[in-house]
């Protein structure tokens, strides 16, 4: 499973953006898929995660604003981001994890600015 992110770009504060992560390979449905982000000078942090059964968890900073979802038929996971804040500016990475298998995408830049 190799994740490839898309959908990043520039958005104004309060705006919305949806990121997509398409994963090649088989057995996508068994992977826990996650979105992480890394801002300049900061460590990479978890944004949201969705398990194979559909259970989700979110960072406190994005609860109520971001929604993670997955479409196993399309091998794709999404991150809908609403009410964007300047603090959301970062490179967003997609992660696929199952037992000892751990795969990362290359990342997509998201900038929140007026």
C-alpha positions, 0 to 999 in steps of 0.5 A: 500500500503506497499512499499518494496525497492530493488536494492541498493548496491555499485557502483563506481563514474560515474556508474549506478544503478536502484532501484525498489519499489514494493508496495503491496495492491490495488489502487497503480495507484492513489498514488503519489510515491516518492524516498527520501534519507537520508545521515548520519547526514543529514535530509531526502530529496526528490529525485524524485516524480511521480504523478498518472498521470505521472508528475514528479519532481526532486531535483536539485541535481539529475536533468539530472542524475536520472529518476523516472518511474512507472509501474502500472501493476506491482505496481512498481516504479523505480529510474534509477540513472546514473552518480553517485557521492559520494554525492549520498551515502545514504539510499534510501526510497520509499514513497507512498502518497494519501491524508492522507495515507502516507506509507514508505518502510524500505530503501535500502543502496546505496554507491558510492565509488571507 
